[in-house]
Amino acid sequence: MAQTTKNIIAAASGRFGKLWSLGHESFHPSVRRVLSVKGKGATPYLQGLVTCDLVSEPPAPRPEYKWEKPAPGTLSLEEEAQIPPDIEFTSKMRSTCFLDQKGRILTDAFLWKMSSNNEDENENEDEMEYLIDVPGSAADDLLKHLKQYKLRRTKVTIQDKSDDISAHVVYGTLNAKGSPPGYLAAMDPRHPSLGMRILSLPQEEEEAEGATTIDQRRVKFESMMSKMFPKSNGTYDVIRKLSGVAEGIEIQGKTALECNQEFLNAVSFSKGCYLGQELTARSHHTGVIRKRIMPIILTDTQTEVPKPWILAHKMQDSQSELSEEEKQILPGKLPNLSAPAAGGLISMLMGNVQMPGEASNDSTAANADAATVGGDGTNDEQATAESSGNDDNDELKKLQEAGNVMVEELSQIVKKGSKIIDTKDGKTIGQIVSPPLEGLPIVLAQMRLDRVGLLKGKEGWSRLNRVTIGDHTKEYRFLPYTPLWWPKSIDEETGKEKIQNEEKEQDEANPQE
């Protein structure tokens, strides 16, 4: 019974994968800007410009697996208290995209719905306001876009409030309830593992206390948060890249489905007309998605490929058959990893002692023996007992040195827009969307799905692959994976989410849902 209880609590806690370690980050206006659309008609004005549906409840992020709370009486009161509460997602905050007239992405953004009284569902239209939390790299383009499509009869005001309102993110929690006055808080509507998003608003009380500038209010926020969530600037970019999420100008000019925006709850296929809808709808209903943005880890060609990708190679090899145990380790054609799990694998490949985040129980990583050295909390005596002596330490140092040399090379070679070329046939199989961060060999790339084994084609993915990047001749190996928020299965005919038979049967049995 104790083991069953433990499993129930673990299942409830891990519905969205393991979280990053506790921390918070405040964004400078150059990183995140906040725009405002306010006044009568704000909702219909934005409804015609965004890909999400502002007049219906937004969908909840995709959990790693379905979980049902045990029946009353199954657990004791003490055991029930250990089960975390359901994660609440609010219609006051949504993820969305703004498209140009051709249906190409201008930028992604978060929409925060405001009113004179946030608790009143019958808001005064004259006071209706939406705050748009947008990547700083695309904010000027969006501001120009909003003003361009404001008609004379549209009684809305459009402002840049980045000097008054600041954006923050908090990691390691699934509870966005109980924000104090002057703060808006909500779990990231794309996936809760990306953190809790916060906007700090100017308040009269703060001005009375002397916090009159946005920098002073940011210092106040950091002081308030740091007791439990340490300051960790730069962490968000690490998490989102490990999670395979591209933003701002990284996705500008691409289609919504190529950038996985339907997986991130940013696109509605049931709302009315909006700018750029035709291409998005046509791609969804009749097209084939041949390229998608995904995270890939780059290694040198001499590094041993970790077990998850060995199994991926075996699964994609038509001559091989996985055992039942191996299928449990790798349920799809590529490893499916959370940000902490991907960070752990990179740490292992780089020879680092500590992972950049908490350990993960993802099925792929946990069953692949992918923990880093000492990353599971092993004490010094046990680590010494397991070590084979100085030779192992020397090998670890060599691995670290080689890893440092490689990431330095990548920082010089890999640029946004660089092509990824397979040396086997000289064909371009992908393009860099977001280059690596300092010290990390991971990039976001728009990859041909047939060359990673997710779409039918002559060439799939091989663990023996060799690629060059841009005009450089140095060869690397790439290790692709799917983030937790991706569907469990991609249809190899269309490149879209594959609807399982049981889901089809349920839809047919419950058409009203």
WODAQUI-V484061 format. One record per backbone hydrogen bond with DSSP energy under -1.0 kcal/mol. CO is the residue of the C=O (numbers start at 0). NH is the residue of the N-H. If there is no record, write none. Layout:
co=<CO,CO>
nh=<NH,NH>
//
This chain:
co=<0,1,2,3,4,5,6,7,8,9,13,14,22,23,24,27,27,30,32,33,34,35,36,37,38,40,41,42,43,45,45,47,50,70,75,76,78,79,89,91,93,95,96,97,97,99,103,104,106,108,109,110,111,113,116,123,127,128,129,130,131,132,133,134,137,138,139,140,141,142,143,144,146,150,153,156,158,160,160,165,166,167,168,169,170,179,181,183,185,190,191,194,195,196,197,198,199,202,203,204,205,206,209,212,213,214,215,216,217,218,219,220,221,224,224,229,231,233,234,235,236,237,238,239,240,246,247,250,253,254,255,256,257,259,260,273,275,276,277,278,279,280,281,281,289,291,293,294,295,296,298,299,305,306,307,308,309,310,311,312,316,322,323,324,325,334,337,338,339,340,341,342,343,344,345,346,361,362,364,371,373,378,379,380,381,382,388,389,390,391,392,393,394,395,396,397,398,399,400,401,402,403,404,405,406,408,409,414,417,418,419,419,420,421,426,428,429,430,431,433,436,440,442,443,443,444,445,446,448,448,461,465,466,467,468,475,476,478,481,482,488,490,491,493,495,499,500,501,502,503,504,505,509>
nh=<4,5,6,7,8,9,10,11,12,13,16,63,170,231,168,30,31,135,133,160,131,158,129,156,41,44,45,46,47,48,49,274,267,73,79,80,81,82,92,112,110,108,50,105,106,102,99,252,97,95,132,93,130,128,119,126,38,113,36,111,34,109,32,137,141,142,143,144,145,146,147,148,149,153,155,37,35,163,164,199,26,197,24,195,22,182,200,198,196,193,194,187,169,185,167,183,165,206,207,208,210,209,211,216,217,218,219,220,221,222,223,224,225,227,228,23,234,237,238,239,240,241,242,244,243,249,250,253,104,258,260,259,292,263,265,276,279,280,281,282,283,284,285,286,448,446,444,480,442,478,476,302,309,310,311,312,313,314,315,316,319,326,327,328,329,481,341,342,343,344,345,346,347,348,349,351,365,366,369,374,376,382,383,384,385,386,392,393,394,395,396,397,398,399,400,401,402,403,404,405,406,407,408,409,410,412,413,417,431,469,428,429,467,425,421,447,419,445,416,443,439,297,295,432,433,293,430,291,453,454,464,422,475,420,471,466,298,296,336,485,497,494,455,288,490,503,504,505,506,507,508,509,512>
//
